Amino acid sequence: MLGLLSLFLGVVYNEAPLAVFVVLAASVLGSLGEPGLGSAVGWIGTALFVVTAAGLIALALRGARADRVIERALDDGLGADWRERTGGALPARSRRPAWLGIFNVPWVFGRRGVQRVADLSYGDAGMRNRLDVYRARKQSAPGPVLIHLHGGALIRGRKNIEARTLLYRLAAEGWVCVSANYRLSPRVGFPEHLIDVKKVLAWVREHGAQYGADPGTIFLAGTSAGGMLAALAGLTPNDPAYQPGFEQADTSVTAVVYLTGYFGELNGTEFSPFTHMTADAPPFFIAHGSHDTLVPVEDAAHFADRLRAASAEPVVFAVLPGGQHSFDRFNSARFNAVVDGIRDFAAWTRARG
C-alpha cells in the first residue's frame, strides 16, 4: 500500500507540479499573519517552501522538454527524412511554445465537439466487455481508429482513467477512438485477457463504420499491462488460438502504441510479447519514463532492441526524462508531447498506404 501511495504521489508531482505548487502556495498564504511566522520555525518553513517551489518549477520545465525527446525518437526510428515522406500529411501543430503546456489543467480532458458514447457491449462478460467510443459530433469523413487498453496489472483498472488526453485530442481531429474494458484476474487468466482484445478488434471491424470509423486503419494502444496486451494482439494477428469462435475475424492492426508499458517475462513465455516477435510485426511507438519505479526503463529498452532485431518495420522508442509510471493519466505537458509524437507517427504510417 505504501509503495502504491508513493507511486501515486510521484506521478502527481511529476505530471501536475504547478497544481501542487498552487495548493502549497495557498496554504502558505493562508498562514500569513499567524503568530510565530517570524520565529525560527517560521523562517525554516518559509525556506522549505522556497526550495520545494523551485523543485516543482524544475519538474514542470523538465516535463515541457519532452517534445524534443519525442522528435529525436521519431528521427531515430523513422529516419531523418520521415517528415518529407509523409507527403504533407502531418497534422497541424499548436503555435504556442511547448513550455506553456505546464499551465494545462491536469485533470481536464474533454473537448468541445467530441461525443463519448459509453458502455457499448462487445461480448457477454457484462461491464468487463464494454467499450466507449469517442468521436467528433460532426464527422465529415470516415476516420482512422485508435483503440486504447487500460492498465492495472490485469487485476484492476477501467476504461475511463488513462490516456484521455490522447482519446479526446484525436477524436477532435476526426479519429474514432475506442477505450475498452477487458476481463481481469483472478476470475480469468491468460489468454482470456488477450481474447477480449481480439473481440474488441473484431467489434470495430464489424460495427466501427456505424460510428464514423474507417475500420481498415486501426492503431492499437495500451498503458502498462494494457500496453502488453496491445503488443500481444499486434504480434499475433488472426491467430485462431486467441480467437475461439471468431476465427475468421480480421484482428490485424496498422501499428501499436506502447505507453509506460509492462513487458512480461524478458526470457519469454506465451504470456509475453518477447515470445511472439516476428519479421512481419507492425510498426511500434514506445514511450517510457526514465524514472518509472514500477517497470524499469531498461525493460523497455530491451524490448525495443529485440523488436528492432526481429521486425522489418520501424520501432520508435522515446525515453521521457523524469517520467514516472502512468504519466498518461494527466493532461500534462509531457503527455501532450507524447500525443504529438503519436499523431506524427500515425501520419507517417498512414502515408505509406
N, C-alpha and C positions, 0 to 999 in steps of 0.2 A: 504493500500500500504506500509506504514512504517513497519507494522508487517511482511509482506512478505519479505521486504528487510532485516529486522533484522534476520528473519529465514534463509534466503539465506546466509547472511554473517556468521551467526553462524555455518551453515553446512560447509561452505568453511574453516573457521578457524579450525573446529574440524577435518575434513577429509583430508585437504591439508595444514597442518600447516607449513611444510617445504617449500612448494611452496610460501606461504605467506611470510615466512622468507626470501627467496631468493629475492623476489620483494622488501621487506623492506630494506634488506642489500644493494641491488643495488642502491636504492635511496639515502641511506646514503653514500655509496662510491662515488656516483656522486656529492655529496656536499663537498667532501674533497677539501681543498684548497680555498673554498669560504671565503670571508671576514666575520668576525664575528663568525667563528666557535669556536674560543677560548673565546668568550664572555660568560656571564652568561646564556644567552638564548641558546647558542650553547652547553654549558655543560648540561643544562636541557634536551635539545633534545637528547644528547648522552645517558644520564641516562634513558630517556624514551625508547630509542631503546634497551638498555641492558635489561631492565625489560620486555619489550614486547618479545624480543628474548627468554629470559628464559621461559616466559609463553608459547610460541609456541613450544619450545622443550619439555616442560612438557606435553602439549597436545599430541604431537607426541608419546611420550613414553606411555602415558595412552592408546592411541588407540592400541598400539602394545601389550598391555596386554590382549586384548580381547580373545586371543587364550585360555588362562587359564579359563576365564569365560565360554567359549563355552564347554570346556572339562568337567567342573563341571556340566553344564546344561545337557550334554549328560549322565553323570553318574547318575544324579538325575532322569532324565526322562526315561532312558532305563535300568537302573540297573548297578551296578559297574562292572558286567562281560559282558557288552554288546560287548566289543571288541572280546572276545572269541566266542561269539555267532554268529559273522559274518562268522565264518569258514574260516578265512584268506582272506576274500573278501574286506578288507579295501583298499581303493586306496592309492597309494604311496604318501607320504608327501615330500615336499621340505626339503632338508637337511639344508638349511640356517636358521639361527635363526629368529624367528618371528619379532624381532625388526628391522631387515633390511627392512621390508615392509614399514617403514616410508619413505624410499627413492624411493618408487614407483612414477612414473609419474602419478599423479592422474587423468589425462584426456586421458590416452592412454589405450585402451581396446583390440584392435584387436590382433589376434594370427595367426601366420603362420600356414597354413594348414587348416584353418577354412573358410568356404564359407558361406556368408549370401545371401540367396535367398529372395529378398524383394518383398513386396506388393502382396502376393498371396491372392486371394479373397476367403472368406468362407461364404459370404452372399450377400445380394442385397442392402446394405447401403453404397455403394461407399467406400471411404477411411476409414470410420469408421468400415467397415467389411473387413479389410485387415490384414494380418499377415506376419511376417518374419520368415524364417526357418534358423537356424544356424546348420551347420553340418560339420563334417570333410570331407575334399576333398577326402581322401582315407578311406572310411568306410569299415572295414573288416567284420563286422557282424552287424545285426540289433541292434540299441542302444536304451536304455530307453529314455523316453521323459520327458522333463521339459517344461511346459508352464508358461509364465510369463505375468501378467496383470499389466499395469501401474497404477500409482496413479493420483491424480488431483481432488479429491473431487467430482468425477463423472461429472464435468463440464469442465474439461480441461485435457491435457496430451496426450502423444502419445507413441507409442511402442518402440522407439529407444532412450530413455532417461535414464531409470533406469535399474539397475541390469545387466549392460552389462558385468561387470567382471564375474558374475555368468554364463551368457549365453556363453561367449567365452571360459571360462575355462572348462565347462562341455562338450561343443562341441569338444574341442581339445582332450578330453578323450574318445570320442566315443559316447557321448549322441547326441540326436537330440533335439535341443531347439527351442521353438516357442515363439515369442513375439507378442502379438495381440492388435490391437485397438478394441474398442467397442463403441457403440453409447453413446452419452453424453446428459445430461440435459442442457438446458430445452427442447430440441427437443423431448426427450423421458423421461419417468420416470420409476420407478420400476414397473414391473420386467423386462423391456426390456434390461437393462444392463446385468442382470443375464442370460436372454435368449441368448444373444450374446455369453456369456462364454460357455454355453451349446453347442452352434453351433460350437465353436472352438473345443471343446472336440469331437463332432461328426465328424468334419472335420479330426482331427488327426486319429481317428479310421478308417475312410474311405480312407484317402489319405496318411497317415503317412509313410506307407511302401514304397511308391514311393521315399521318401527322406531318406531311410535307417533306419526308426524308427521301434521299437517294440511297437506297439500301445497297447499291453497288460500291459505295465508298464508306467503309467503317473503320474508324480508329478506336482501338480498344485500350482503355486506360485503367489504372488502378493505383491505390495507395496502400503501402505496406503489404500486408497479406493479400489485399486485393490486387496489388501490382503483380505479385507472384501468380495469382490466378489468371490475370490478363496475359502474362508471359506464357504460362502453360497453354492457354487457349490459342494464343497466336502461334505457338510452336507445334500444335497438334491439330491442324485444320482437317476437318472432315474425317477424323479418326473414329470409326464406328465403336471402338471400345468405350468412348466417352459420350456416345450419342445413342444410348439404348432406346429404341422405339422411335427415333427420328434420324436414323442413319443416313437418309437421303438428303437431309438439310445441309445447305451450304454454310459452314461455320468458319470460312476463311476470313481474314481481316487484312485491311490495307497496311496497317502499321500498328505498333504497340507503344504506349506511353507508360513508363515505369516510374512512379513517383515515390520517393522516400521508402524504397521497397524492402521487402523481405525476400531472401533468395533461396530459401530451403537448404537442403543439405549440399554443402560445397562439393562433396565427393559423389553426389548423385544418388537419388532413389527415384522411383516412379513419381513420387510427390516432390519433384524438384525440376525447375527449368533446365538445370545442368544436364539432365538425362536426355532431353529432347532437342538439343541443338543440332540443326542440320544446315546444309548449304542453302536450302530454299526458305530459311526463316525470313519473316517480313522485316522491314526496317524498324529499328528501335530508337526511341528517345528516352534516355535515362537521366533523372535528376536526383541527386542525393546530397544531403547536408554533410559538411565536413565535420560537424560536431554532433552527429547523430549518436546518442548514447544507447539506443535500443538495437540498431543494426549498424555495425561498424562500416565506415565508408570503404574500408579495404574489401569487404564482401562485394560491394557494388563494383569496385574497380576490377576485381577478379572475374565477376560475371561479364562485364563489358569486354575484357580481354579475351575470355573464352569464346564469347559470341562472335567477336570480330574474326577470330581464327577459324570459326566454323562456317560462318554465313557469307554468302555472296553479296548481301545487302548491307547498307551503311548502318553504323551504330553511333549515335550521338550521345556522349556521356559528359554531363556537367556536374562538377563538384561545387556546391554552393558554399562560399566561405561563411562560417558561423551558423550554418543551417542546422536545425535540430530535426528530430523525427516529427512527422505530421505537420510540417510547415504549411501544407496546403489547406489547413483549417482556417486560415486568416486571409483577409483581403489586404495583404501586406505588399510593400514594395518588392520584396524578394519573390513572392509568388506571382505577382503581376509580370515580373521579368521572365519567369518560367513560362507563363501563359503566352507572352510574346514569342518566346522561343518555340513553343508547341505550334503556334499559328504559322510561323515561318517554316518549320519542319513539315507541317501538313501541306503548305503551299508548294514546297519543293517536291514532296512525294506525289501530290496530285498532278503536278505539271508534267510528270514523266508519262502519264497516261496509263 
